[in-house]
């Protein structure tokens, strides 16, 4: 029965409607008030009193083992130049998502992504970080697009929307379903800085307008956008690839860097948010935001976001890897409130799942938390409802 359902779901994933919006069930009581003073329903419990999954995806979740449920939450980097290894990893662990980084194109040019989808019982989200400028993944196949800073300098928002739609259609043709773009960080720093020309600019209104246009173009093409890096990497004091970096205090971020997130409700319904490895004075108490519960609470409550939340790379960025081994980092991210822990370096899937299974069995990671994230992730992939 599951295999019959999968055929239909995979077809939907690879077709024009693969980027369906999250369905957000209404809560019977309680609201989270956003920065503009508008109320948004809080998320209801997603498991019954006996631990039986409820919600839109309950039937699908009930058919999965604990390990399979946890695997659906992971986004794992696969080798872009080794299609056989990538497909084998997905098949072995029944992964819910993969990330394709680097410049190799072997995964896009053959039938590897189709075989990857056929190797799983549920659709696999296939993500790239194709921002434009110096961060592109499909440029060897379909050409370059400008950096965010260059877009804002030379193009109108309507032109950016059309550019992103065309790029999204190209992504979809190659089997991509998610783009970790656009960048919402604010900076006027040197173009080659860690954020630099990846940002649309230092003005919150300009950055919001252009990021919204880019996101809308991707969504029109059936690609799910992911904005980043919450709560704001643009004015951090270093590169989180190299070390834990510190941003201005939370009160200062609210006045400027967090302003674009006040408009999340205007972005396409299937937009995700990526949380960065950022120490925020007054919020994270010396921990990276990606593994800090107050950072996720800020996003969910103050900015009324109920979509899928991902982490930045937990495996290849020293802001995290210098502090925690990968299995512990993934667990801490889920405990803090992430829906989809990401690591780009591949490998270690078995040890990560082993650690997460023990955490569920021991009560370190609640089944309610796992199920709530599963409802978001599976709905985001168009599996339920």
C-alpha positions as MATLAB code, in Angstrom:
seq = 'XXXXXXXXXXXXXXXXXXXXXXXXXXXXXXXXXXXXXXXXXXXXXXXXXXXXXXXXXXXXXXXXXXXXXXXXXXXXXXXXXXXXXXXXXXXXXXXXXXXXXXXXXXXXXXXXXXXXXXXXXXXXXXXXXXXXXXXXXXXXXXXXXXXXXXXXXXXXXXXXXXXXXXXXXXXXXXXXXXXXXXXXXXXXXXXXXXXXXXXXXXXXXXXXXXXXXXXXXXXXXXXXXXXXXXXXXXXXXXXXXXXXXXXXXXXXXXXXXXXXXXXXXXXXXXXXXXXXXXXXXXXXXXXXXXXXXXXXXXXXXXXXXXXXXXXXXXXXXXXXXXXXXXXXXXXXXXXXXXXXXXXXXXXXXXXXXXXXXXXXXXXXXXXXXXXXXXXXXXXXXXXXX';
ca = [
       0.000    0.000    0.000;
       2.805    2.384    0.875;
       4.563    1.774   -2.450;
       1.382    2.576   -4.393;
       1.049    5.847   -2.520;
       4.675    6.683   -3.208;
       4.300    6.534   -6.949;
       1.693    9.260   -6.851;
       3.673   11.364   -4.385;
       6.903   11.135   -6.384;
       5.058   12.130   -9.510;
       3.665   15.146   -7.680;
       7.113   16.031   -6.336;
       8.737   15.990   -9.768;
       5.886   17.802  -11.481;
       5.022   21.455  -11.679;
       3.160   21.390   -8.355;
       6.076   20.029   -6.277;
       6.276   23.184   -4.173;
       2.858   22.990   -2.498;
       2.305   25.283    0.500;
       2.258   24.218    4.101;
      -1.236   23.722    5.466;
      -1.324   25.267    8.902;
      -4.065   23.873   11.143;
      -5.873   26.375   13.299;
      -5.328   26.168   17.018;
      -8.337   26.006   19.317;
      -6.849   28.572   21.634;
      -3.897   30.910   22.068;
      -2.105   33.202   19.675;
       1.472   34.322   19.145;
       1.646   38.039   18.612;
       3.990   39.241   15.879;
       6.010   42.444   15.833;
       3.269   44.313   13.998;
       0.753   43.303   16.644;
      -1.117   40.793   14.484;
      -2.186   37.518   16.020;
      -1.245   34.147   14.554;
      -2.638   30.825   15.813;
      -0.209   28.848   17.898;
       0.532   25.337   16.687;
      -1.712   22.712   18.332;
      -0.300   19.514   19.804;
       0.461   16.993   17.067;
       0.204   13.804   19.099;
      -2.673   12.479   21.130;
      -2.464   11.667   24.811;
      -1.360    8.104   24.035;
       1.349    9.263   21.630;
      -0.685    8.475   18.504;
       0.178   10.960   15.745;
      -2.523   13.452   14.858;
      -2.664   16.286   12.378;
      -2.774   16.378    8.615;
       0.028   13.825    8.185;
      -1.072   11.373   10.909;
      -1.776    8.503    8.509;
       1.637    8.771    6.879;
       3.492    9.197   10.172;
       1.722    6.195   11.712;
       3.165    3.993    8.977;
       6.750    4.921    9.828;
       9.067    3.457   12.443;
      10.805    5.787   14.867;
      14.008    5.622   12.810;
      12.106    6.330    9.589;
      10.382    9.306   11.193;
      13.712   10.739   12.282;
      15.273   10.131    8.863;
      12.518   12.198    7.249;
      13.674   15.245    9.215;
      17.297   15.094    8.086;
      18.874   16.949    5.178;
      22.191   15.322    4.318;
      24.825   16.468    1.864;
      25.456   13.916   -0.871;
      28.524   13.835   -3.141;
      27.605   15.795   -6.278;
      30.172   13.948   -8.365;
      29.256   10.408   -7.244;
      25.656    9.587   -8.181;
      25.895    5.937   -7.143;
      27.025    6.815   -3.621;
      24.328    9.472   -3.324;
      21.544    7.104   -4.365;
      22.890    4.363   -2.082;
      22.913    6.684    0.935;
      19.323    7.747    0.347;
      18.173    4.162   -0.219;
      19.924    2.795    2.865;
      18.591    5.403    5.281;
      15.333    6.435    3.539;
      16.356   10.067    3.928;
      13.801   12.824    3.761;
      16.105   15.379    2.176;
      19.452   15.822    0.470;
      21.637   18.835   -0.199;
      23.781   19.109   -3.322;
      26.643   21.554   -2.899;
      29.826   22.190   -4.833;
      30.198   22.649   -8.562;
      30.062   19.081   -9.865;
      26.999   18.391  -12.025;
      26.938   14.591  -12.318;
      23.858   14.295  -10.102;
      21.949   16.627  -12.417;
      22.948   15.320  -15.822;
      21.989   11.654  -15.587;
      19.038    9.868  -14.038;
      20.501    9.870  -10.523;
      17.838   12.119   -9.003;
      15.056   10.060  -10.560;
      16.657    6.889   -9.155;
      16.982    8.630   -5.810;
      13.244    9.312   -5.751;
      12.505    5.709   -6.773;
      14.739    4.400   -3.962;
      12.577    5.829   -1.181;
       9.095    5.237    0.162;
       8.476    8.978    0.506;
       9.592   11.860   -1.728;
      13.054   13.279   -1.156;
      13.494   17.034   -1.042;
      16.469   17.984   -3.219;
      18.095   21.255   -2.139;
      20.779   23.520   -3.560;
      22.004   26.939   -2.460;
      21.763   28.794   -5.741;
      21.760   32.463   -4.729;
      23.561   34.034   -7.686;
      26.989   35.638   -7.850;
      29.631   33.593   -6.032;
      27.122   31.100   -4.608;
      25.670   29.125   -7.532;
      25.235   25.421   -8.259;
      23.716   25.241  -11.739;
      25.826   27.870  -13.492;
      27.882   25.292  -15.422;
      24.631   23.917  -16.842;
      22.415   26.964  -17.363;
      24.665   30.014  -16.926;
      25.279   32.673  -14.303;
      22.878   34.959  -12.523;
      24.000   38.142  -10.729;
      24.704   38.428   -7.036;
      21.950   39.781   -4.803;
      23.765   43.093   -4.454;
      24.069   43.413   -8.239;
      20.389   42.524   -8.693;
      19.346   45.304   -6.324;
      21.680   47.761   -8.036;
      20.727   47.060  -11.656;
      17.282   45.417  -11.706;
      13.746   46.180  -10.578;
      11.929   43.800   -8.194;
       9.742   42.675  -11.113;
      12.836   41.814  -13.124;
      14.272   39.888  -10.182;
      11.015   37.980   -9.809;
      11.138   36.959  -13.470;
      14.820   36.012  -13.217;
      14.116   33.796  -10.212;
      11.119   32.209  -11.940;
      13.243   31.299  -14.962;
      16.012   29.980  -12.728;
      13.471   28.005  -10.716;
      12.089   26.387  -13.846;
      15.623   25.318  -14.756;
      16.126   23.906  -11.266;
      12.891   21.956  -11.496;
      13.871   20.475  -14.849;
      17.020   19.096  -13.210;
      15.116   17.628  -10.239;
      15.742   20.313   -7.614;
      12.840   21.104   -5.278;
      14.327   23.546   -2.705;
      16.661   26.539   -3.012;
      18.438   27.864    0.083;
      17.949   31.426   -1.112;
      17.468   34.348   -0.942;
      19.687   35.889    1.731;
      17.842   38.253    4.100;
      20.977   39.429    5.893;
      21.702   43.163    5.821;
      25.161   44.500    5.062;
      27.013   47.123    3.105;
      30.343   45.441    3.780;
      32.941   44.441    1.202;
      31.555   42.346   -1.640;
      33.851   39.441   -0.785;
      32.926   39.327    2.904;
      31.198   36.305    4.392;
      27.842   37.860    3.451;
      28.962   40.837    1.348;
      27.396   40.845   -2.111;
      25.173   37.911   -1.166;
      22.980   40.531    0.535;
      20.558   42.792   -1.323;
      21.846   45.687    0.783;
      21.915   47.339    4.177;
      18.450   48.887    3.999;
      15.753   46.633    5.514;
      13.012   47.749    3.132;
      15.164   47.220    0.030;
      16.339   43.809    1.195;
      12.780   42.742    1.984;
      11.395   43.928   -1.345;
      14.032   42.132   -3.403;
      14.082   38.970   -1.306;
      10.315   38.781   -1.575;
      10.499   39.136   -5.352;
      13.167   36.424   -5.617;
      11.139   34.097   -3.374;
       7.967   34.676   -5.365;
       9.753   33.844   -8.602;
      11.081   30.575   -7.203;
       7.677   29.641   -5.812;
       5.977   30.367   -9.136;
       8.333   27.827  -10.690;
       7.513   25.197   -8.065;
      10.722   25.630   -6.039;
      10.492   26.145   -2.284;
      12.600   29.142   -1.167;
      14.469   29.250    2.136;
      15.456   32.679    3.498;
      18.573   32.981    5.656;
      20.377   33.423    8.062;
      18.014   34.152   10.990;
      18.353   36.224   13.126;
      20.903   38.065   10.950;
      24.486   37.319    9.882;
      25.109   40.602    8.077;
      26.750   42.454   10.979;
      28.273   39.478   12.812;
      31.912   39.857   13.816;
      33.313   37.032   11.702;
      32.640   33.962    9.576;
      30.667   31.149   11.203;
      32.407   28.706    8.856;
      35.531   29.396   10.909;
      34.286   30.138   14.434;
      31.302   31.065   16.548;
      30.532   34.678   15.696;
      28.650   37.315   17.629;
      26.020   39.699   16.296;
      24.876   43.003   17.757;
      22.566   42.565   20.774;
      18.995   41.424   20.207;
      17.493   44.864   20.843;
      19.700   46.308   18.092;
      18.880   43.444   15.701;
      15.170   44.153   16.189;
      15.655   47.729   15.009;
      17.329   46.741   11.757;
      18.496   43.204   10.930;
      15.258   41.511   11.991;
      12.971   43.985   10.230;
      12.705   41.834    7.045;
      11.339   38.974    9.141;
       8.374   41.142   10.107;
       7.182   40.569    6.527;
       7.420   36.758    6.527;
       3.650   36.537    6.219;
       3.911   38.167    2.779;
       6.326   35.547    1.445;
       5.081   32.458   -0.430;
       3.380   30.011    1.906;
       6.023   27.321    1.371;
       8.973   29.570    2.274;
      11.345   28.111    4.871;
      13.754   29.866    7.221;
      17.363   28.870    7.915;
      18.800   29.643   11.359;
      22.473   30.581   11.481;
      25.266   29.675   13.894;
      25.173   33.065   15.570;
      25.687   34.085   19.162;
      23.184   36.865   19.872;
      23.709   38.791   23.126;
      20.438   38.981   25.005;
      19.091   35.871   23.269;
      21.338   32.814   22.945;
      23.598   33.149   26.020;
      26.793   32.186   24.193;
      25.279   29.316   22.206;
      24.874   29.282   18.415;
      21.306   30.251   17.500;
      20.949   27.020   15.513;
      21.010   24.997   18.744;
      19.411   27.595   21.029;
      15.730   27.275   21.936;
      15.231   31.035   22.492;
      16.193   31.704   18.853;
      13.469   29.378   17.563;
      10.989   30.810   20.065;
      11.803   34.288   18.743;
      11.070   33.182   15.180;
       7.892   31.255   16.038;
       6.399   33.653   18.568;
       7.592   37.175   17.824;
       7.615   36.732   14.052;
       4.647   34.346   13.894;
       6.386   31.833   11.616;
       4.889   28.354   11.409;
       6.701   26.992    8.365;
       9.689   24.677    8.107;
      12.823   25.833    9.941;
      16.234   24.500    8.961;
      19.673   24.857   10.481;
      22.732   26.102    8.715;
      25.370   23.426    8.081;
      25.988   21.485   11.304;
      28.849   19.387    9.958;
      31.272   21.657    8.121;
      31.089   24.956   10.006;
      33.398   25.345   12.981;
      30.949   27.477   14.938;
      29.246   24.127   15.604;
      31.815   21.417   14.847;
      34.326   22.864   17.335;
      31.707   22.562   20.073;
      29.736   19.366   19.374;
      30.187   16.100   17.502;
      27.698   15.856   14.657;
      25.175   13.457   16.300;
      25.016   15.704   19.368;
      24.665   18.845   17.242;
      21.753   17.344   15.305;
      20.035   16.298   18.527;
      20.515   19.710   20.106;
      19.095   21.413   17.018;
      15.937   19.275   17.138;
      15.586   19.808   20.887;
      15.923   23.558   20.378;
      13.179   23.692   17.748;
      14.640   22.969   14.307;
      12.487   20.929   11.941;
      15.279   19.982    9.552;
      18.892   19.658   10.741;
      21.302   20.009    7.805;
      24.859   18.897    7.293;
      26.645   19.139    3.974;
      29.588   16.848    4.587;
      27.613   13.618    4.075;
      28.301   10.416    5.922;
      27.610    9.687    9.589;
      23.913    9.174    8.884;
      23.832    5.897   10.796;
      25.478    7.297   13.955;
      23.196   10.348   13.852;
      20.070    8.205   13.596;
      21.379    5.883   16.336;
      21.822    8.873   18.652;
      18.402   10.281   17.835;
      16.693    6.922   18.383;
      18.308    6.648   21.821;
      17.225   10.190   22.599;
      13.605    9.383   21.770;
      13.727    6.157   23.768;
      15.249    7.936   26.781;
      12.887   10.914   26.622;
      15.626   13.419   25.679;
      13.742   14.120   22.441;
       9.981   13.972   22.777;
       7.753   12.191   20.293;
       5.574   15.312   20.293;
       8.510   17.389   19.053;
       9.322   14.862   16.328;
       5.714   14.615   15.200;
       5.198   18.370   15.100;
       8.227   18.730   12.840;
       7.119   15.788   10.708;
       3.759   17.402   10.084;
       5.503   20.519    8.794;
       8.120   18.658    6.741;
       5.771   16.159    5.123;
       3.152   18.817    4.387;
       5.890   20.940    2.838;
       6.702   18.065    0.482;
       3.067   17.647   -0.524;
       2.748   14.215    1.056;
      -0.340   14.803    3.184;
      -3.866   16.064    2.761;
];
